[in-house]
Amino acid sequence: MLSIPRFGRMALKQVSSSKSFGGFQKVFEHDSVELKCKMKFAVYLPPKAESAKCPVLYFLSGLTCTEQNFITKSGFQQAASEHGLIVIAPDTSPRGCNIKGEDDSWDFGTGAGFYVDATEDPWKTNYRMYSYVTEELPQLVNANFPVDPQRTSIFGHSMGGHGALICTLKNPGKYKSVSAFAPICNPMLCVWSKKAFGEFLGPDQNKWKAYDATHLVKSYTGSQLDILIDQGKADEFYDQLLPENFIAACTEKKIPVVFRLQEGYDHGYYFIATFIADHIRHHAKYLNA
């Protein structure tokens, strides 16, 4: 009997398609099993995808974002086209779940899923972004697009940088490379994520460590990592991001991190757009090896 993966052949509805650098920037919608709501995600298909399977690179966005911010503001498509990478950009949280309080603030709930699987009521039914990003979405992508699942990498921005780091550290060998723009590196000590972790994961801070990159790296025993982090020196949220704590933990474990403090750059998409080609190149080095 043919075995179909749990999340594999589910109906995808194309929402939009625009030609870009010889390829196509598309957005799809589907009914999510993990999140129990309709979800959108963006897919960039480079010209190479018309004739061959391509590596796949996931981008996780930051607070308040949808799948749109990265695809409309970063300008990643040119480099992705040149290097032959399929790029996937999911949304940042479930949408329209009608949970009391999910739309009350910008840094928690809608647009702020923090890439964790919630264990507390009323969030645990829908707020399962970690499983969505690491299991459901890749199975959906692998079943519906010309990707080579053995060549997968991940990166992200801010809350999404945190997401990229924890997905990599919790799944040794799953991703060929990882990078981040201004990631929340030590969320247990960051005001935004402390609030979210408390609601999603409960008051026991030992549970929080499972989603904190600085703690996860201390017990990492997987394959060799090569981490690239860009951080704006004029970032207005620098005090919340705590990259030094993560770098210190990596140094102790002898895990190499290229940390670039970029003079004059803030937390926004002009910063991302400036260095996006470097990040795509970083991933292509491993994905096209």
Disulfide bonds with the S-S distance in Angstrom:
none
